[in-house]
Amino acid sequence: MKKLIIIVGTMLFLYSCTGTHQQNMAKLDKQYGCDNPQKYLSKRKYRQCLAKQRAGGESLFDLTDDFGKLIGGKDSNVVYQNSVNPYLWNAGLEVTKTYPLKIADNQGGFIETEWIHDSNNTNQRCLIKIQITSQELITTGVTSNFLCEIKQDDVWITDNIEYSQEEKKITLKILEIAGNLARTTS
């Protein structure tokens, strides 16, 4: 009977700890981001985490009002301007959210995924490049490229295929999402 009580007590203790562990990890992730001291990330996962963190649109100018006072003085008005349309930028991130990002430069308007591998075809890899070129929400404000390589003799070479339909689909999806974002925030 004593062993049963110990086993049941241990199980209840362990069960109660699992919920708080996940909550604690979420708090630490929020506080430290990718540098959470309680989480181990491989170099690749760490780079991906940093890219996603940067892609969230964080900017140096999102700091407190003290930053404006620091560079502009107490009474001066400082104006900050984004170089790309935020709706197109957020739509580009939404389209690529299921892929690991290599580059996400919200000031330059450039998003590039890591190589995307298909588990059914290990001799092909593709990536997506998106460039936001406008501060306005216009149809010509975004361009997309879809590039693929094939593996021959353990060397990756460009497959020299034009993926204009895929590029058009990516661009149209970005424009659709950006339009929806603009309507919902207006």
ROSE-4610 file (N, C-alpha, C; in Angstrom, 1 decimal, always signed):
// ROSE-4610
residu = [M/M/M/K/K/K/K/K/K/L/L/L/I/I/I/I/I/I/I/I/I/V/V/V/G/G/G/T/T/T/M/M/M/L/L/L/F/F/F/L/L/L/Y/Y/Y/S/S/S/C/C/C/T/T/T/G/G/G/T/T/T/H/H/H/Q/Q/Q/Q/Q/Q/N/N/N/M/M/M/A/A/A/K/K/K/L/L/L/D/D/D/K/K/K/Q/Q/Q/Y/Y/Y/G/G/G/C/C/C/D/D/D/N/N/N/P/P/P/Q/Q/Q/K/K/K/Y/Y/Y/L/L/L/S/S/S/K/K/K/R/R/R/K/K/K/Y/Y/Y/R/R/R/Q/Q/Q/C/C/C/L/L/L/A/A/A/K/K/K/Q/Q/Q/R/R/R/A/A/A/G/G/G/G/G/G/E/E/E/S/S/S/L/L/L/F/F/F/D/D/D/L/L/L/T/T/T/D/D/D/D/D/D/F/F/F/G/G/G/K/K/K/L/L/L/I/I/I/G/G/G/G/G/G/K/K/K/D/D/D/S/S/S/N/N/N/V/V/V/V/V/V/Y/Y/Y/Q/Q/Q/N/N/N/S/S/S/V/V/V/N/N/N/P/P/P/Y/Y/Y/L/L/L/W/W/W/N/N/N/A/A/A/G/G/G/L/L/L/E/E/E/V/V/V/T/T/T/K/K/K/T/T/T/Y/Y/Y/P/P/P/L/L/L/K/K/K/I/I/I/A/A/A/D/D/D/N/N/N/Q/Q/Q/G/G/G/G/G/G/F/F/F/I/I/I/E/E/E/T/T/T/E/E/E/W/W/W/I/I/I/H/H/H/D/D/D/S/S/S/N/N/N/N/N/N/T/T/T/N/N/N/Q/Q/Q/R/R/R/C/C/C/L/L/L/I/I/I/K/K/K/I/I/I/Q/Q/Q/I/I/I/T/T/T/S/S/S/Q/Q/Q/E/E/E/L/L/L/I/I/I/T/T/T/T/T/T/G/G/G/V/V/V/T/T/T/S/S/S/N/N/N/F/F/F/L/L/L/C/C/C/E/E/E/I/I/I/K/K/K/Q/Q/Q/D/D/D/D/D/D/V/V/V/W/W/W/I/I/I/T/T/T/D/D/D/N/N/N/I/I/I/E/E/E/Y/Y/Y/S/S/S/Q/Q/Q/E/E/E/E/E/E/K/K/K/K/K/K/I/I/I/T/T/T/L/L/L/K/K/K/I/I/I/L/L/L/E/E/E/I/I/I/A/A/A/G/G/G/N/N/N/L/L/L/A/A/A/R/R/R/T/T/T/T/T/T/S/S/S]
num = [1/1/1/2/2/2/3/3/3/4/4/4/5/5/5/6/6/6/7/7/7/8/8/8/9/9/9/10/10/10/11/11/11/12/12/12/13/13/13/14/14/14/15/15/15/16/16/16/17/17/17/18/18/18/19/19/19/20/20/20/21/21/21/22/22/22/23/23/23/24/24/24/25/25/25/26/26/26/27/27/27/28/28/28/29/29/29/30/30/30/31/31/31/32/32/32/33/33/33/34/34/34/35/35/35/36/36/36/37/37/37/38/38/38/39/39/39/40/40/40/41/41/41/42/42/42/43/43/43/44/44/44/45/45/45/46/46/46/47/47/47/48/48/48/49/49/49/50/50/50/51/51/51/52/52/52/53/53/53/54/54/54/55/55/55/56/56/56/57/57/57/58/58/58/59/59/59/60/60/60/61/61/61/62/62/62/63/63/63/64/64/64/65/65/65/66/66/66/67/67/67/68/68/68/69/69/69/70/70/70/71/71/71/72/72/72/73/73/73/74/74/74/75/75/75/76/76/76/77/77/77/78/78/78/79/79/79/80/80/80/81/81/81/82/82/82/83/83/83/84/84/84/85/85/85/86/86/86/87/87/87/88/88/88/89/89/89/90/90/90/91/91/91/92/92/92/93/93/93/94/94/94/95/95/95/96/96/96/97/97/97/98/98/98/99/99/99/100/100/100/101/101/101/102/102/102/103/103/103/104/104/104/105/105/105/106/106/106/107/107/107/108/108/108/109/109/109/110/110/110/111/111/111/112/112/112/113/113/113/114/114/114/115/115/115/116/116/116/117/117/117/118/118/118/119/119/119/120/120/120/121/121/121/122/122/122/123/123/123/124/124/124/125/125/125/126/126/126/127/127/127/128/128/128/129/129/129/130/130/130/131/131/131/132/132/132/133/133/133/134/134/134/135/135/135/136/136/136/137/137/137/138/138/138/139/139/139/140/140/140/141/141/141/142/142/142/143/143/143/144/144/144/145/145/145/146/146/146/147/147/147/148/148/148/149/149/149/150/150/150/151/151/151/152/152/152/153/153/153/154/154/154/155/155/155/156/156/156/157/157/157/158/158/158/159/159/159/160/160/160/161/161/161/162/162/162/163/163/163/164/164/164/165/165/165/166/166/166/167/167/167/168/168/168/169/169/169/170/170/170/171/171/171/172/172/172/173/173/173/174/174/174/175/175/175/176/176/176/177/177/177/178/178/178/179/179/179/180/180/180/181/181/181/182/182/182/183/183/183/184/184/184/185/185/185/186/186/186]
x = [+0.8/+0.0/+0.9/+2.0/+2.9/+3.5/+3.9/+4.5/+3.5/+2.2/+1.2/+1.0/+1.0/+0.8/+2.0/+3.2/+4.4/+4.3/+3.9/+3.9/+2.8/+1.6/+0.5/+1.0/+1.6/+2.0/+3.1/+4.0/+5.1/+4.4/+3.5/+2.8/+2.1/+1.4/+0.6/+1.6/+2.7/+3.7/+4.3/+4.6/+5.2/+4.2/+2.9/+1.9/+1.7/+1.7/+1.5/+2.7/+3.8/+5.0/+5.0/+4.4/+4.5/+3.8/+2.7/+2.0/+2.8/+3.3/+4.1/+5.4/+6.0/+7.2/+7.0/+5.9/+5.6/+5.3/+4.6/+4.3/+5.6/+6.5/+7.8/+8.6/+8.6/+9.4/+8.8/+7.5/+6.9/+7.3/+7.3/+7.7/+9.2/+10.0/+11.5/+11.7/+10.9/+11.0/+10.6/+9.5/+9.1/+10.2/+10.8/+11.8/+13.1/+13.6/+14.9/+14.9/+13.8/+13.7/+14.5/+15.3/+16.1/+17.3/+17.6/+18.7/+18.2/+17.1/+16.5/+17.6/+18.0/+19.1/+18.6/+17.4/+16.8/+16.5/+16.8/+16.4/+17.7/+17.9/+19.0/+18.5/+19.2/+18.9/+20.2/+20.1/+21.3/+21.6/+22.8/+23.2/+22.2/+21.7/+20.8/+19.5/+18.9/+17.7/+17.8/+19.0/+19.2/+19.2/+19.9/+19.8/+18.4/+17.6/+16.3/+15.4/+15.7/+15.0/+15.3/+16.5/+16.9/+16.3/+16.2/+15.6/+14.1/+13.5/+12.0/+11.8/+12.7/+12.6/+12.8/+13.8/+14.0/+12.8/+12.3/+11.2/+9.9/+9.8/+8.6/+8.4/+9.2/+9.1/+9.7/+10.5/+11.1/+12.0/+12.0/+12.8/+13.5/+14.6/+15.3/+14.4/+13.5/+12.7/+11.4/+11.3/+10.2/+10.5/+11.6/+12.0/+11.2/+11.5/+10.7/+10.9/+10.2/+10.3/+11.7/+12.4/+13.7/+14.7/+14.5/+15.3/+15.2/+14.0/+13.8/+14.4/+14.4/+15.0/+16.5/+17.0/+18.4/+19.0/+18.4/+19.0/+18.4/+17.2/+16.6/+16.5/+16.9/+16.7/+15.3/+15.1/+13.8/+12.6/+12.7/+11.5/+11.4/+12.4/+12.3/+11.4/+10.8/+10.0/+10.8/+10.9/+11.6/+10.6/+10.8/+9.9/+10.6/+10.0/+10.6/+9.7/+10.3/+9.6/+10.0/+9.1/+9.4/+9.7/+10.6/+10.9/+10.1/+9.3/+8.4/+7.0/+6.0/+4.6/+4.5/+3.9/+3.8/+2.8/+1.8/+0.8/+1.5/+2.2/+2.9/+4.0/+4.7/+5.7/+5.1/+4.0/+3.4/+2.8/+2.3/+1.7/+2.8/+4.0/+5.1/+5.6/+5.6/+5.9/+4.9/+3.6/+2.5/+2.7/+3.0/+3.1/+4.3/+5.3/+6.5/+6.6/+5.5/+5.6/+5.9/+5.6/+5.8/+7.2/+8.0/+9.3/+10.4/+11.5/+12.6/+13.1/+13.3/+13.8/+15.3/+15.9/+17.3/+17.5/+16.7/+16.8/+15.4/+15.3/+14.1/+14.4/+14.6/+15.1/+13.9/+13.3/+12.1/+12.4/+13.6/+13.9/+14.2/+14.8/+15.1/+14.0/+13.0/+11.9/+12.3/+13.2/+13.7/+13.4/+12.8/+12.6/+13.1/+13.9/+14.4/+14.3/+13.8/+13.7/+15.0/+15.2/+16.3/+15.9/+16.7/+16.4/+15.3/+14.3/+13.1/+13.3/+13.3/+13.6/+12.2/+12.0/+10.8/+11.3/+10.6/+11.0/+10.8/+10.0/+9.8/+10.8/+11.5/+12.5/+13.7/+14.7/+15.9/+16.9/+16.7/+17.6/+17.1/+16.2/+15.7/+15.5/+15.8/+15.6/+15.2/+14.3/+13.8/+13.9/+13.8/+13.7/+12.9/+12.3/+11.5/+12.2/+12.2/+12.7/+11.6/+11.4/+10.3/+11.0/+10.7/+11.2/+10.0/+9.9/+8.8/+9.5/+9.0/+9.7/+8.9/+7.9/+7.1/+6.6/+6.5/+5.9/+4.4/+3.8/+2.4/+1.9/+0.6/+0.0/-0.5/+0.5/+0.2/+0.6/+0.0/+0.2/+1.7/+2.3/+3.7/+4.7/+4.2/+5.1/+5.7/+5.5/+6.1/+6.5/+7.7/+8.1/+8.5/+8.2/+8.6/+9.4/+10.3/+11.1/+11.1/+11.0/+10.9/+12.1/+13.1/+14.3/+14.5/+14.9/+15.1/+16.4/+17.0/+18.2/+18.1/+18.8/+18.8/+20.2/+20.3/+21.6/+22.1/+23.3/+23.9/+25.3/+25.6/+27.0/+27.4/+26.4/+26.7/+26.9/+26.5/+26.7/+25.3/+25.0/+23.7/+23.9/+23.0/+23.1/+21.6/+21.6/+20.3/+19.6/+18.3/+17.5/+17.1/+17.3/+17.1/+15.6/+14.7/+13.3/+12.7/+11.8/+11.1/+9.9/+9.7/+8.6/+7.6/+7.3/+6.5/+5.1/+4.5/+3.2/+3.2/+4.3/+4.5/+4.8/+5.6/+5.9/+4.7/+3.8/+2.6/+1.7/+1.6/+0.7/+1.2/+2.5/+3.1/+2.7/+3.0/+2.7/+1.3/+0.4/-1.1/-1.5/-1.0/-1.3/-0.9/+0.3/+0.8/-0.1/-0.5/-1.4/-2.8/-3.3/-4.6/-4.5/-3.5/-3.4/-3.2/-2.3/-2.1/-3.3/-4.1/-5.4/-6.3/-6.4/-7.2/-6.7/-5.4/-4.9/-5.2/-5.1/-5.4/-6.9/-7.8/-9.2/-9.6/-8.9/-9.3/-8.7/-7.7/-7.1/-7.6/-8.3/-8.9/-10.1]
y = [-1.2/+0.0/+1.3/+1.2/+2.4/+2.6/+1.6/+1.7/+2.4/+1.9/+2.5/+4.0/+4.4/+5.8/+6.6/+6.1/+6.7/+6.9/+5.8/+5.8/+6.8/+6.8/+7.7/+9.2/+9.4/+10.7/+11.2/+10.4/+10.8/+11.1/+10.3/+10.5/+11.9/+12.1/+13.4/+14.6/+14.4/+15.5/+15.8/+14.7/+14.8/+15.4/+15.0/+15.5/+17.0/+17.4/+18.8/+19.7/+19.1/+19.9/+20.1/+19.2/+19.4/+20.6/+21.0/+22.2/+23.5/+23.5/+24.6/+24.7/+23.6/+23.6/+24.3/+24.0/+24.6/+26.1/+26.4/+27.8/+28.6/+28.0/+28.6/+28.8/+27.8/+27.9/+29.0/+29.1/+30.2/+31.6/+31.7/+33.0/+33.3/+32.2/+32.4/+32.8/+32.1/+32.4/+33.8/+34.3/+35.7/+36.7/+36.3/+37.2/+37.2/+36.0/+35.9/+35.7/+35.3/+35.1/+33.8/+33.9/+32.8/+32.5/+33.4/+33.2/+32.6/+31.9/+31.3/+30.3/+30.6/+29.7/+28.3/+28.1/+26.8/+25.9/+26.5/+25.7/+25.5/+24.3/+24.0/+24.1/+24.9/+24.9/+24.7/+23.8/+23.6/+24.9/+25.0/+26.2/+26.6/+25.6/+25.9/+26.4/+25.7/+26.2/+27.5/+27.8/+29.1/+30.2/+30.0/+31.0/+31.2/+30.1/+30.2/+31.0/+30.7/+31.5/+32.9/+33.3/+34.7/+35.3/+34.6/+35.2/+35.4/+34.5/+34.7/+35.8/+35.9/+37.0/+38.4/+38.5/+39.7/+40.0/+38.9/+39.1/+39.6/+39.6/+40.1/+41.6/+42.2/+43.7/+44.5/+43.9/+44.7/+45.7/+46.9/+47.9/+48.7/+49.3/+50.1/+51.2/+51.7/+52.8/+52.5/+51.2/+50.8/+51.0/+51.6/+51.8/+52.9/+53.1/+54.1/+55.5/+56.5/+57.9/+58.4/+57.8/+58.2/+58.2/+57.3/+57.2/+58.5/+59.0/+60.2/+61.4/+61.4/+62.5/+62.4/+61.2/+61.0/+61.5/+61.3/+61.7/+63.0/+63.4/+64.6/+65.8/+65.6/+66.6/+66.5/+67.4/+67.3/+67.7/+68.8/+69.4/+69.2/+68.5/+68.4/+67.2/+67.3/+66.2/+65.4/+64.1/+63.2/+62.3/+62.2/+61.5/+60.2/+59.1/+57.8/+57.3/+56.8/+56.4/+55.0/+54.1/+52.7/+52.8/+52.0/+52.0/+51.1/+50.2/+49.3/+49.4/+49.0/+49.0/+47.9/+48.2/+47.2/+46.1/+46.4/+45.3/+44.3/+44.8/+43.9/+43.1/+43.7/+43.1/+42.0/+42.3/+41.3/+40.1/+40.5/+39.4/+38.5/+39.1/+38.3/+37.3/+37.8/+36.9/+35.8/+36.2/+35.2/+34.1/+34.4/+33.5/+32.5/+33.0/+32.2/+31.6/+31.7/+31.4/+29.9/+29.0/+27.6/+27.1/+28.1/+27.7/+28.4/+27.8/+28.5/+29.7/+30.8/+32.0/+32.1/+32.5/+32.8/+34.3/+35.1/+36.6/+37.1/+38.1/+38.8/+40.3/+41.1/+42.5/+43.4/+43.9/+44.7/+46.1/+46.6/+47.9/+47.9/+46.8/+46.7/+46.0/+45.4/+44.7/+43.4/+42.6/+41.4/+40.2/+39.2/+37.9/+36.8/+35.9/+34.7/+33.5/+32.4/+31.2/+30.4/+29.6/+28.6/+27.6/+26.7/+25.8/+24.9/+24.6/+23.8/+22.5/+21.4/+20.1/+19.3/+18.6/+17.7/+16.3/+15.7/+14.4/+13.3/+13.5/+12.5/+12.6/+13.8/+13.9/+14.6/+13.9/+14.4/+15.0/+14.9/+15.4/+16.8/+17.4/+18.7/+19.6/+20.9/+21.8/+23.1/+23.9/+25.2/+26.2/+27.5/+28.6/+29.6/+30.5/+31.6/+32.9/+33.8/+35.2/+36.2/+37.1/+38.1/+39.5/+40.4/+41.8/+42.7/+43.5/+44.5/+45.8/+46.4/+47.6/+48.9/+48.9/+50.1/+50.4/+51.7/+52.2/+52.2/+52.1/+52.1/+50.7/+50.4/+49.2/+49.1/+48.8/+48.7/+47.3/+47.0/+45.6/+45.4/+46.5/+46.4/+46.6/+46.6/+46.8/+45.6/+44.4/+43.2/+42.3/+41.7/+40.7/+39.4/+38.3/+37.0/+36.2/+35.4/+34.5/+33.2/+32.1/+30.7/+30.1/+29.6/+29.0/+27.6/+26.7/+25.4/+24.9/+23.9/+23.3/+21.8/+21.1/+19.6/+19.1/+18.0/+17.4/+16.4/+16.7/+15.8/+15.5/+14.3/+13.9/+14.6/+14.7/+15.4/+16.9/+17.5/+18.9/+19.5/+20.6/+21.3/+22.3/+22.1/+23.0/+23.5/+24.7/+25.3/+24.5/+24.3/+23.4/+24.1/+25.5/+26.3/+26.2/+26.0/+26.0/+27.3/+27.9/+29.1/+28.7/+29.2/+28.9/+30.1/+30.7/+31.9/+31.7/+30.5/+30.3/+30.3/+29.7/+29.6/+31.0/+31.8/+33.1/+34.0/+33.8/+34.6/+34.3/+33.0/+32.6/+33.2/+33.2/+33.8/+35.2/+35.9/+37.4/+37.7/+37.0/+37.2/+36.9/+35.9/+35.5/+36.7/+37.2/+38.3/+39.5/+39.8/+41.0/+40.8/+39.5/+39.2/+39.4/+38.9/+39.0/+40.5/+41.2/+42.6/+43.4/+43.1/+43.8/+43.6/+42.3/+41.9/+42.6/+42.7/+43.4/+44.9/+45.5/+46.9/+47.2/+46.3/+46.5/+46.3/+45.3/+45.1/+46.1/+46.8/+47.8/+49.2/+49.4/+50.7/+51.0]
z = [+0.0/+0.0/+0.0/+0.8/+0.8/-0.5/-1.3/-2.6/-3.5/-3.5/-4.3/-4.1/-2.8/-2.5/-3.0/-2.9/-3.4/-4.9/-5.6/-7.1/-7.5/-6.9/-7.3/-7.0/-5.9/-5.5/-6.5/-6.9/-7.8/-9.2/-9.6/-10.9/-10.9/-9.8/-9.7/-9.7/-9.0/-9.0/-10.4/-11.1/-12.4/-13.4/-13.2/-14.1/-13.9/-12.6/-12.3/-12.8/-12.9/-13.3/-14.8/-15.6/-17.0/-17.5/-17.0/-17.3/-17.0/-15.8/-15.4/-16.2/-16.6/-17.4/-18.7/-19.4/-20.7/-20.5/-19.4/-19.2/-18.9/-18.1/-17.8/-19.0/-19.9/-21.1/-22.0/-22.1/-22.9/-22.3/-21.0/-20.4/-20.7/-20.6/-20.9/-22.4/-23.3/-24.7/-25.0/-24.3/-24.5/-24.0/-22.9/-22.3/-23.1/-23.4/-24.0/-25.5/-26.1/-27.5/-27.8/-28.8/-29.3/-28.3/-27.4/-26.5/-25.1/-25.1/-23.9/-23.4/-22.1/-21.6/-21.2/-21.2/-20.8/-22.1/-23.3/-24.5/-25.3/-25.8/-26.7/-28.1/-28.9/-30.4/-31.1/-32.2/-33.0/-33.7/-34.3/-35.0/-36.1/-36.8/-37.9/-37.3/-36.3/-35.7/-35.0/-34.5/-33.9/-34.9/-36.1/-37.2/-37.7/-37.8/-38.2/-37.2/-36.0/-34.9/-35.0/-35.2/-35.3/-36.5/-37.6/-38.8/-38.6/-38.0/-37.7/-36.7/-35.8/-34.8/-35.5/-36.4/-37.1/-38.1/-38.6/-39.6/-39.0/-37.7/-37.1/-37.2/-37.9/-38.1/-37.0/-36.2/-35.1/-35.7/-35.1/-35.7/-34.5/-34.8/-33.8/-33.4/-34.2/-33.9/-33.1/-32.7/-31.9/-30.4/-30.1/-28.8/-28.1/-26.9/-26.1/-26.7/-26.1/-26.5/-26.2/-25.2/-24.9/-26.0/-27.0/-28.1/-29.0/-29.2/-29.9/-29.3/-27.9/-27.2/-27.3/-27.3/-27.4/-28.7/-29.8/-31.1/-31.6/-31.1/-31.6/-30.7/-29.4/-28.5/-27.8/-26.8/-26.1/-26.9/-27.6/-28.2/-29.7/-30.3/-31.7/-32.1/-33.3/-33.8/-34.8/-34.5/-35.4/-36.1/-37.4/-38.3/-38.8/-38.6/-39.1/-40.2/-41.2/-42.4/-42.8/-43.0/-43.5/-45.0/-45.4/-46.8/-47.7/-47.0/-47.7/-47.1/-47.9/-47.5/-46.4/-45.2/-44.2/-44.5/-45.3/-45.6/-46.6/-47.5/-48.4/-47.7/-46.8/-46.0/-45.1/-44.4/-43.5/-44.4/-45.5/-46.4/-46.9/-47.3/-47.7/-46.6/-45.3/-44.2/-44.0/-44.2/-44.1/-45.1/-46.3/-47.4/-47.1/-46.5/-46.3/-44.9/-44.1/-42.7/-42.4/-43.4/-43.2/-43.6/-44.0/-44.4/-43.6/-43.3/-42.6/-43.4/-42.8/-43.5/-43.4/-44.5/-44.5/-44.3/-45.0/-44.9/-44.7/-43.8/-43.7/-43.3/-44.3/-44.1/-44.3/-43.2/-43.3/-43.8/-43.7/-44.2/-45.7/-46.1/-47.5/-48.3/-47.5/-48.2/-48.8/-48.3/-48.9/-48.0/-48.6/-47.8/-48.7/-48.1/-48.8/-47.9/-48.4/-47.6/-47.7/-46.7/-46.9/-48.0/-48.4/-49.4/-48.9/-49.7/-49.4/-50.0/-49.2/-49.8/-49.7/-50.8/-50.8/-50.4/-49.4/-48.9/-49.9/-50.9/-52.0/-53.1/-53.2/-54.2/-53.6/-53.1/-52.4/-53.4/-54.7/-55.7/-56.2/-55.5/-56.0/-54.7/-54.8/-53.8/-54.4/-53.7/-54.2/-53.1/-53.5/-52.6/-53.2/-52.3/-52.6/-52.3/-53.2/-52.9/-53.2/-52.3/-52.4/-52.2/-53.0/-52.9/-52.9/-51.8/-51.7/-52.1/-53.2/-53.8/-53.7/-52.9/-52.8/-51.4/-51.2/-49.9/-49.9/-51.2/-51.4/-51.6/-51.4/-51.6/-53.1/-54.0/-55.4/-55.9/-57.1/-57.6/-58.1/-58.5/-58.9/-57.8/-56.5/-55.4/-54.8/-55.5/-55.0/-56.2/-56.1/-57.1/-56.4/-57.0/-56.4/-57.4/-56.8/-57.6/-57.0/-57.8/-57.4/-58.1/-57.4/-58.0/-57.5/-58.4/-58.0/-58.6/-57.9/-58.3/-58.2/-59.1/-59.0/-58.7/-58.1/-57.7/-58.8/-59.3/-60.2/-59.8/-59.6/-59.1/-57.9/-56.9/-55.6/-55.7/-56.8/-57.0/-57.4/-56.7/-57.0/-58.1/-59.2/-60.3/-60.6/-61.1/-61.5/-62.5/-62.3/-63.3/-64.5/-64.6/-65.8/-66.3/-65.3/-65.6/-65.1/-65.9/-65.5/-64.8/-63.6/-62.7/-62.7/-63.9/-63.9/-63.3/-63.4/-62.8/-61.3/-60.8/-59.3/-58.8/-59.5/-59.1/-59.1/-60.1/-60.2/-59.1/-58.7/-57.6/-56.3/-56.1/-54.9/-54.8/-55.9/-55.9/-55.7/-56.4/-56.2/-54.8/-54.2/-52.8/-51.9/-52.1/-51.3/-51.4/-52.7/-52.9/-52.3/-52.3/-51.7/-50.2/-49.6/-48.1/-47.7/-48.5/-48.2/-48.3/-49.3/-49.5/-48.3/-47.9/-46.7/-45.5/-45.3/-44.1/-44.1/-45.3/-45.4/-45.1/-45.6/-45.3/-43.8/-43.2/-41.8/-40.8/-41.2/-40.3/-40.6/-41.7/-42.0/-41.2]
